[in-house]
Amino acid sequence: MDLPIRRIVTGHTSEGTAVFTSDEEFETLIIPTGDAAMATIWTTASVPADCNDTIDGAKRDAGTTLKGGSVIRIVDMLPGASSPLHRTDSIDYGIVISGEIELELENEVSKRIGPGQIIVQRGTLHKWKNPSKTEVCRIVFVLIEAKPYEINGMPLPEYMQH
């Protein structure tokens, strides 16, 4: 996508004065499933986060979510692409920056979401579809570990369609 991703990170000097610790640009990279390109912007190892953690959060090993922590990433959903059906033990905030995306639930009911609109994804079985044949849909996702949804005291399992 032509829109660069710029990440600015702040921190402190040893005396406690606020400083900028990095200012850099990222590009999204195509993921193995081929339906999207992603860039992890930052992660935290815990929630609440530890502002004394000196690790560059973008370099922390994280899957779709981070057990005990949080992830913010940019997702470029490729034109005409669809993700696998999946569920994670997380609450996800998705903010559409450009293009449109369809969020389809396991019962095949879907909603279309456009620029400036926000999705709050609460551990449901779902997939993403880019309805455009030509335009990338860019979304900012913030994923925070959550307790799984329970039915009669039994947690719904995480799931990834293969």
Long-range contacts (C-beta under 8 A, 24 or more apart in sequence): 1-28, 1-37, 1-76, 1-98, 1-136, 1-138, 3-97, 3-98, 3-138, 5-39, 5-41, 5-74, 7-41, 7-42, 7-58, 9-42, 9-56, 22-56, 26-58, 26-74, 28-74, 28-75, 28-76, 33-83, 33-84, 34-78, 34-81, 35-77, 35-78, 35-81, 35-82, 35-83, 35-128, 36-75, 36-76, 36-77, 36-78, 36-81, 36-83, 36-128, 37-75, 37-76, 37-78, 38-73, 38-74, 38-75, 38-76, 39-73, 39-74, 40-71, 40-72, 40-73, 41-72, 41-73, 41-74, 42-71, 42-72, 43-69, 43-70, 43-71, 43-72, 44-69, 44-70, 45-69, 47-144, 47-145, 64-88, 64-90, 64-143, 65-89, 65-90, 65-143, 65-145, 66-143, 66-145, 67-145, 68-145, 69-144, 69-145, 70-142, 70-143, 70-144, 70-145, 71-141, 71-142, 71-143, 72-140, 72-141, 72-142, 72-143, 73-140, 73-141, 73-143, 74-138, 74-139, 74-140, 74-141, 75-138, 75-139, 75-140, 75-141, 76-136, 76-137, 76-138, 77-101, 77-128, 77-129, 77-130, 77-136, 77-137, 77-138, 77-139, 78-130, 78-136, 79-130, 79-132, 79-133, 79-134, 79-135, 79-136, 80-130, 80-132, 80-133, 81-129, 81-130, 82-127, 82-128, 82-129, 82-130, 83-127, 83-128, 83-129, 84-127, 84-160, 84-161, 84-162, 85-125, 85-126, 85-127, 85-159, 85-160, 85-161, 86-125, 86-126, 86-127, 86-159, 86-160, 86-161, 87-123, 87-124, 87-125, 87-126, 87-156, 87-157, 87-158, 87-159, 88-123, 88-143, 88-158, 89-123, 89-145, 89-146, 89-147, 89-148, 89-158, 90-123, 90-143, 90-144, 90-145, 90-146, 91-120, 91-121, 91-122, 91-123, 91-143, 91-144, 91-146, 92-119, 92-120, 92-121, 92-122, 92-141, 92-142, 92-143, 92-144, 93-118, 93-119, 93-120, 93-121, 93-141, 93-142, 93-143, 94-118, 94-119, 94-120, 94-121, 94-139, 94-140, 94-141, 95-119, 95-139, 95-140, 95-141, 96-137, 96-138, 96-139, 97-138, 97-139, 97-140, 98-135, 98-136, 98-137, 98-138, 99-130, 99-132, 99-135, 99-136, 99-137, 99-138, 100-130, 100-131, 100-132, 100-135, 100-137, 101-128, 101-129, 101-130, 101-131, 101-137, 101-139, 102-128, 102-129, 102-130, 102-131, 103-128, 104-128, 104-129, 122-146, 122-149, 123-148, 123-149, 123-156, 124-149, 125-156, 125-159, 127-161
